[in-house]
Amino acid sequence: MGQPDAFTAIADTNRRYLLEELRRGPKTVNQLASGLPVSRPAVSQHLKILLDSGLVSVRSQGTRRVYEISEPGFVKLNLWLDQFWQE
């Protein structure tokens, strides 16, 4: 299976929730998991899909991994969508 594209990544409601939370600012898996009815490992799996699709990025902060929105991933998505609105 290849890398998931952005549309596959945002098709899942849990991943859309994660993106909405990350839009408010960088967060750890524990912070993100507190708002979802799924396990932390499941949140990590969802974040991996978002990471592989280029919609989020991750950085290490001590022993924690902090996730945030990846602007280039959304620019690419927006460029593709914008072609349908241009005359």
Secondary structure, DSSP 8 states (H G I E B T S, - for coil): -----HHHHHTSHHHHHHHHHHHT--EEHHHHHTTSSS-HHHHHHHHHHHHHTTSEEEEEETTEEEEEE-HHHHHHHHHHHHTTT--
